[in-house]
C-alpha cells in the first residue's frame, strides 16, 4: 500500500471488520480462548465468561450470549439424537424403555459437553461482529418513552 492509499484509508476509515475475522474468532471462542488474542482463557468456570482477558485485557463483562447457546445445542442435538434413535429403531427392534435408557444419558452428556464450546463460539461471534459493547461503546438499555407519547 502506498503512502497516498494509507492517507486515504486513514482519512475515510479502514474496514474495521478486517481485523476481526469471523471464522477465527468463533474458532478461538469454541476452544476456550480469547477471540481477540487467542492466548487467554475465555471461561473462568463451566459457563461463566471472564470479565477481562488475562493476556490482552479485552473486556467480556458486557457480552450477551443469553439463551442462544442453549437453543443451538437443542437444535443440533435434537436432530442428531432423533436421527440416531430412528436409525437404531430400524435396525434393532427394542422396547421403548431400552431406547430411553440408551438415548437419555447420551443426550444429557453430549449436551453438557457441547454447551461450553457453543457459548464460546457465540461470544467469539459477538466479538467479531462488534455486538453488545464490543465496538467500544456502552451497551446501555434505551430508556422507554412516556406512555402518553
trRosetta pair geometry for C-beta under 8 A, 3 or more apart (Angstrom, degrees):
i j d omega theta_ij theta_ji phi_ij phi_ji
1 5 4.7 -121 -169 88 88 128
1 6 5.6 109 132 -60 116 85
1 9 7.5 -13 -172 -9 143 144
2 5 4.8 97 54 8 76 101
2 6 7.0 -135 99 -6 42 87
3 6 5.5 -52 -149 34 34 115
3 7 6.5 35 153 -20 65 103
4 7 5.8 -53 -152 34 32 111
4 8 6.5 30 152 -17 64 105
5 8 5.7 -54 -147 38 34 111
5 9 6.1 35 154 -20 67 106
6 9 5.7 -54 -146 37 30 112
6 10 6.2 26 156 -15 65 108
7 10 5.8 -57 -144 41 29 107
7 11 5.9 29 156 -22 65 111
8 11 5.6 -56 -141 37 28 112
8 12 6.1 -5 169 10 66 111
9 12 6.8 -71 -136 52 21 86
9 13 7.7 -81 177 90 53 17
9 14 5.1 40 172 -86 102 83
10 13 8.0 37 -166 -74 20 22
10 14 7.2 -1 -85 -40 44 96
13 16 7.3 -38 172 -39 101 97
14 18 7.0 -83 152 32 102 127
15 18 4.5 80 96 -24 105 112
16 19 7.0 -55 -173 28 46 100
16 20 7.8 9 145 13 69 110
16 130 7.4 17 125 -42 122 151
17 20 5.9 -78 -155 56 51 94
17 128 7.6 62 -153 169 87 75
17 129 7.7 9 -122 -117 113 45
17 130 7.6 -108 -93 -9 81 115
18 21 7.9 5 -173 -66 36 71
20 25 6.0 26 -180 -56 82 138
20 35 7.8 43 -152 145 95 111
20 127 6.8 -146 -157 132 128 78
20 128 4.5 170 151 -138 106 61
20 129 7.8 -151 118 -41 133 25
20 130 7.2 134 52 -47 165 87
21 24 4.2 58 84 21 113 112
21 25 6.3 173 85 -16 56 89
21 128 6.8 -54 98 -136 25 123
22 25 5.9 -64 -148 36 25 110
22 26 6.4 18 160 -14 64 108
22 125 7.1 33 -157 -124 87 66
22 128 4.7 130 -107 147 54 151
22 129 7.2 42 -107 -55 99 83
23 26 6.0 -58 -147 38 28 107
23 27 6.2 27 156 -18 65 110
24 27 5.7 -56 -145 39 30 113
24 28 6.2 30 157 -19 65 106
24 35 7.9 120 118 -159 73 78
24 128 8.0 140 66 -97 72 130
25 28 5.9 -53 -146 36 28 109
25 29 6.4 29 154 -18 62 107
25 35 4.1 43 -153 -162 81 117
25 124 4.1 164 147 178 76 93
25 125 6.8 144 109 -74 113 29
25 127 5.6 -156 -167 81 130 104
25 128 3.7 -179 46 -59 161 116
26 29 5.7 -57 -150 38 31 113
26 30 6.3 30 154 -19 66 107
26 35 7.8 34 -50 -117 24 118
26 121 4.6 35 -165 -152 84 84
26 124 4.4 160 -96 102 32 127
26 125 5.4 38 -89 -63 98 78
26 128 7.0 -51 -38 -6 76 144
27 30 5.8 -57 -147 37 30 110
27 31 6.4 18 156 -10 64 111
27 121 7.8 34 -66 -110 21 90
27 124 7.3 -159 33 161 34 166
28 31 5.8 -66 -148 44 31 105
28 33 4.3 -87 -171 82 83 106
28 34 6.7 -34 154 86 126 33
28 35 4.8 145 81 -107 123 51
28 38 5.1 -99 -123 -105 131 76
28 42 7.9 133 138 -50 82 131
28 120 8.0 -125 113 160 50 110
28 124 5.7 151 66 -114 81 134
29 32 7.9 41 -180 -72 33 21
29 33 7.2 -99 -70 61 22 63
29 35 5.2 -2 -55 -68 92 104
29 42 6.1 107 -136 -105 60 168
29 120 3.7 171 160 154 74 75
29 121 4.8 152 94 -85 116 27
29 122 7.2 -149 145 40 149 36
29 123 5.0 174 -140 69 131 86
29 124 2.7 -132 -18 -30 131 115
29 125 7.3 -85 28 -12 160 64
29 127 7.5 165 -66 22 125 124
30 117 4.3 41 -158 -171 77 91
30 118 7.3 27 -113 -76 91 28
30 120 5.0 158 -84 90 26 112
30 121 4.4 26 -65 -63 93 96
30 124 7.0 -66 -19 9 69 145
31 117 7.5 36 -61 -127 29 97
31 120 7.2 -151 34 132 31 150
32 41 6.1 -13 155 -150 94 74
32 42 5.2 -146 -162 36 48 101
32 43 5.7 -64 -139 18 99 103
32 116 7.1 6 -79 150 104 114
32 117 7.5 -71 -43 -96 80 67
32 120 5.8 -93 -79 -100 46 156
33 38 5.1 23 152 -153 134 46
33 39 6.8 33 -157 -42 107 9
33 40 7.0 113 -164 68 62 46
33 41 7.2 -64 -111 -112 41 32
33 42 6.1 23 71 -26 9 105
34 37 4.9 19 90 45 126 83
34 38 6.3 -91 69 -34 77 17
34 39 6.6 -22 35 52 112 46
34 40 3.9 40 -26 60 130 96
34 41 7.3 31 -40 53 84 13
34 42 5.8 167 -77 -75 45 80
34 53 4.2 50 -109 -119 144 133
34 55 6.3 -146 14 46 149 114
34 56 6.3 172 131 28 158 114
34 58 6.0 136 -167 40 121 130
35 38 7.7 20 -150 -68 16 61
35 42 7.5 61 -23 -96 74 125
35 58 7.8 -118 60 115 76 166
35 123 6.9 -163 -22 118 128 84
35 124 4.0 158 -90 -123 129 79
35 127 4.3 140 78 72 146 150
35 128 6.6 -108 172 -48 138 84
36 53 6.4 -127 48 -16 119 162
36 56 5.4 -133 103 81 122 153
36 58 4.3 151 6 -55 152 152
36 127 6.7 -111 -54 176 81 141
37 40 5.9 64 63 4 119 96
37 53 6.4 143 23 155 118 154
37 55 5.1 -141 89 103 152 123
37 56 4.0 165 -36 -32 137 135
37 58 7.2 -168 -10 -13 97 122
39 55 4.5 135 87 -115 104 172
39 56 7.6 115 51 -28 98 98
40 50 7.6 -103 150 57 114 157
40 53 3.7 121 77 -168 162 94
40 54 4.8 163 -135 46 111 72
40 55 3.6 -145 -56 12 98 103
40 56 6.2 -121 -12 13 131 81
40 58 7.7 -180 51 33 146 101
41 44 7.2 109 114 -80 122 52
41 50 6.4 105 98 -30 84 139
41 53 7.9 164 55 -138 44 69
41 54 6.8 26 30 16 84 116
42 49 6.2 -41 163 -136 77 84
42 50 6.5 -148 -175 15 26 101
42 53 7.9 -20 -94 -100 54 90
42 60 7.3 152 -153 -109 73 168
42 120 5.3 100 95 -127 154 104
42 123 6.5 147 -171 85 129 147
43 46 7.1 -60 171 136 138 8
43 47 7.0 -59 -137 -123 126 13
43 48 6.3 107 -160 71 81 52
43 49 6.0 -62 -101 -101 60 45
43 50 6.8 -174 -127 -26 9 82
43 116 6.5 -33 -48 -156 164 112
43 120 7.0 -77 -37 -79 109 106
44 48 5.3 -54 59 100 89 104
44 49 7.4 66 6 155 85 13
44 50 4.9 112 -41 -83 101 77
45 48 4.3 36 47 32 97 114
46 116 6.3 -109 -179 -81 63 121
47 115 6.8 -40 -89 133 116 114
47 116 6.2 -128 -87 -97 68 79
47 119 6.0 72 -141 30 88 173
49 60 5.0 -115 148 140 118 128
49 63 5.8 -15 79 45 165 140
49 65 7.6 134 -31 -5 137 129
49 119 7.8 -137 -61 144 105 115
49 123 6.1 154 -110 -101 144 154
50 53 6.7 110 93 -85 134 39
50 54 7.3 -75 -179 -29 160 84
50 60 5.8 73 80 54 66 133
51 59 7.1 -30 162 -148 65 67
51 60 6.3 -176 -165 63 18 79
51 61 4.3 20 -144 -69 80 102
52 57 5.6 -14 -180 -153 115 47
52 58 6.7 160 -155 76 64 38
52 59 5.7 -31 -100 -101 80 51
52 60 6.7 175 -86 18 26 82
52 61 7.3 -18 -49 -29 68 98
53 56 4.8 7 96 50 134 78
53 57 5.9 -52 65 3 85 12
53 58 4.4 37 4 40 122 86
53 60 7.0 94 -43 -19 76 114
58 127 7.6 36 170 -136 141 132
59 62 6.5 34 135 11 111 100
59 133 7.5 -77 105 136 120 115
60 63 5.3 -10 -173 -21 74 118
60 123 6.8 25 -148 -167 117 129
62 132 5.9 -178 137 145 93 89
62 133 3.6 -27 119 65 147 158
62 134 7.6 -167 84 -50 110 63
62 138 7.9 -145 -118 -149 153 53
62 139 5.2 133 178 30 125 123
63 123 5.2 0 -152 -126 153 95
63 126 5.9 123 -141 86 91 151
63 127 7.8 -34 -102 -56 111 86
63 132 6.2 89 -138 103 35 134
63 133 7.8 -114 -68 57 37 112
63 134 7.6 43 -93 -55 75 108
64 126 7.0 161 49 -125 70 155
64 131 7.6 -100 46 131 104 105
64 132 4.4 -152 13 -129 110 157
64 139 7.4 -136 -28 145 124 156
65 68 5.9 -115 -178 48 64 103
65 69 5.6 14 167 -17 118 111
65 119 5.4 58 178 -152 159 86
65 122 4.6 101 -131 106 100 131
65 123 5.8 -45 -67 -63 118 79
65 126 7.3 -117 -77 -16 69 141
67 70 5.3 -60 -163 47 66 111
67 71 5.6 69 140 -27 86 104
68 71 5.6 -57 -143 38 32 113
68 72 6.2 30 160 -19 67 106
68 122 5.3 143 96 -128 123 146
69 72 5.8 -56 -147 37 31 109
69 73 6.4 32 155 -20 65 104
69 115 6.0 87 148 -161 117 69
69 118 4.6 136 -147 111 90 101
69 119 3.9 -9 -91 -79 161 73
69 121 8.0 133 -106 55 97 87
69 122 5.3 -113 -64 -4 91 143
70 73 5.7 -52 -148 35 33 112
70 74 6.4 33 154 -17 65 105
70 115 6.9 15 -91 -130 63 106
71 74 5.8 -56 -150 37 31 110
71 75 6.2 32 153 -21 66 109
72 75 5.5 -52 -142 37 32 114
72 76 6.1 23 162 -11 67 108
72 118 5.2 -171 89 -173 127 137
72 122 7.6 -175 4 -63 145 117
73 76 6.3 -60 -142 43 26 102
73 77 5.6 8 169 -2 65 119
73 111 5.2 93 166 -146 125 85
73 114 5.2 145 -122 102 102 117
73 115 5.4 -13 -72 -89 153 72
73 118 5.8 -167 -61 34 89 162
74 77 6.4 -62 -128 50 20 99
74 78 5.5 29 168 -30 61 116
74 111 7.8 35 -75 -126 54 124
75 78 6.1 -53 -140 30 15 113
75 79 7.0 10 160 -12 53 107
76 79 6.3 -66 -162 35 28 105
76 80 6.5 16 153 -11 66 112
76 114 7.3 -141 81 171 132 156
77 80 5.5 -59 -142 43 37 109
77 81 5.6 30 163 -16 73 111
77 107 6.4 114 163 -143 124 79
77 110 6.0 152 -124 110 123 117
77 111 5.5 -40 -45 -82 174 88
77 114 6.7 -179 -58 40 118 156
78 81 6.2 -57 -137 41 23 104
78 82 6.1 18 165 -13 62 112
79 82 6.2 -58 -139 41 24 105
79 83 6.1 23 160 -16 61 113
80 83 5.9 -62 -148 41 25 110
80 84 6.1 24 156 -18 64 110
80 110 8.0 -114 92 142 137 156
81 84 5.6 -54 -142 39 31 111
81 85 6.1 34 157 -21 65 105
81 103 5.9 110 -166 -166 104 111
81 106 7.0 157 -115 103 104 109
81 107 5.2 34 -106 -91 152 103
81 110 7.9 175 -68 60 109 145
82 85 5.6 -50 -145 36 31 113
82 86 6.3 28 157 -17 64 107
83 86 5.9 -57 -145 38 29 107
83 87 6.2 26 158 -16 65 109
84 87 5.8 -56 -142 39 29 108
84 88 6.1 28 159 -18 65 109
84 103 7.1 158 97 -113 112 109
84 106 7.9 -95 103 117 154 152
85 88 5.9 -60 -148 39 26 109
85 89 6.1 25 156 -20 64 110
85 99 6.1 73 -145 -167 100 120
85 103 5.5 13 -85 -90 106 154
86 89 5.6 -54 -144 37 30 112
86 90 6.6 34 154 -23 62 102
87 90 5.8 -52 -154 29 32 112
87 91 6.8 17 155 -8 64 108
88 91 6.1 -66 -151 43 33 102
88 92 5.9 -31 175 42 74 101
88 94 7.7 -26 142 17 103 124
88 99 7.2 149 99 -118 128 97
88 102 7.6 -142 156 105 168 153
89 92 7.2 -72 -116 69 23 63
89 93 7.2 55 -167 -106 61 48
89 94 7.3 -106 -112 35 65 86
89 99 6.9 10 -77 -97 100 137
94 98 4.2 -97 165 78 122 134
94 99 5.8 144 91 -48 116 83
95 98 5.1 98 62 2 76 102
95 99 7.5 -144 100 -1 43 86
96 99 5.7 -56 -153 38 38 111
96 100 6.2 38 151 -19 70 106
97 100 5.4 -52 -146 38 35 114
97 101 6.2 38 153 -21 66 105
98 101 5.5 -51 -146 37 32 112
98 102 6.4 27 153 -16 64 106
99 102 5.8 -60 -149 39 31 107
99 103 5.7 1 167 2 71 117
100 103 6.5 -64 -124 49 24 92
100 104 5.4 24 -180 -23 65 118
101 104 6.9 -32 -109 30 14 107
101 105 7.5 5 176 -2 45 108
102 105 7.4 -91 -180 39 20 95
102 106 6.6 5 152 -10 62 121
103 106 5.5 -61 -143 43 37 114
103 107 5.9 41 159 -25 71 108
104 107 5.8 -56 -147 35 27 112
104 108 6.5 23 158 -16 63 107
105 108 5.8 -55 -143 38 34 108
105 109 6.0 25 163 -12 69 110
106 109 6.3 -60 -142 43 25 104
106 110 5.9 18 164 -14 63 117
107 110 6.1 -60 -138 42 22 106
107 111 6.1 20 164 -18 62 111
108 111 6.1 -60 -146 37 24 107
108 112 6.5 19 158 -14 62 109
109 112 5.9 -60 -150 38 29 108
109 113 6.3 25 154 -16 65 110
110 113 5.7 -57 -145 39 32 110
110 114 6.1 23 159 -14 67 113
111 114 5.9 -61 -140 42 30 106
111 115 6.2 45 160 -44 65 101
112 115 6.1 -38 -141 9 28 117
113 116 7.9 -67 -177 27 29 97
114 117 6.3 -70 -158 48 45 103
114 118 5.7 36 156 -19 81 116
115 118 6.0 -65 -146 41 26 107
115 119 6.2 24 159 -18 66 108
116 119 5.8 -54 -143 37 30 109
116 120 6.3 33 157 -19 64 106
117 120 5.5 -54 -147 37 34 115
117 121 6.4 37 153 -21 65 103
118 121 5.5 -50 -150 35 34 114
118 122 6.6 37 150 -21 64 101
119 122 5.6 -50 -149 34 36 112
119 123 6.5 36 152 -17 66 102
120 123 5.7 -52 -147 37 33 110
120 124 6.3 35 152 -18 65 106
121 124 5.4 -53 -146 39 33 114
121 125 6.3 40 152 -24 65 102
122 125 5.4 -48 -147 33 33 115
122 126 6.5 33 153 -17 64 103
123 126 5.7 -52 -148 37 33 111
123 127 6.4 34 152 -20 64 105
124 127 5.6 -53 -145 36 32 112
124 128 6.2 30 157 -18 66 107
125 128 5.9 -57 -145 37 28 108
125 129 6.2 6 162 1 65 113
125 131 7.8 2 122 22 74 131
126 129 6.3 -68 -140 51 26 97
126 131 4.3 -93 -151 62 77 110
126 132 5.6 -21 -169 34 126 114
126 134 6.0 141 139 -11 82 144
127 130 7.5 23 -179 -76 30 37
127 131 7.9 -70 -44 38 19 78
127 134 4.9 -159 -122 -146 50 153
129 134 7.8 82 76 72 54 134
130 134 4.9 -146 -139 95 42 93
130 135 3.7 68 178 -75 112 90
131 134 6.0 26 53 30 42 114
131 135 7.7 63 -50 -26 13 99
132 139 4.8 30 -167 -110 55 160
133 136 7.9 180 -178 26 52 8
133 137 6.6 -120 -123 82 52 57
133 138 6.3 -1 -114 -149 101 26
133 139 3.7 -84 -49 -18 98 112
145 149 5.0 -64 152 37 123 145
146 149 4.9 108 69 -22 86 100
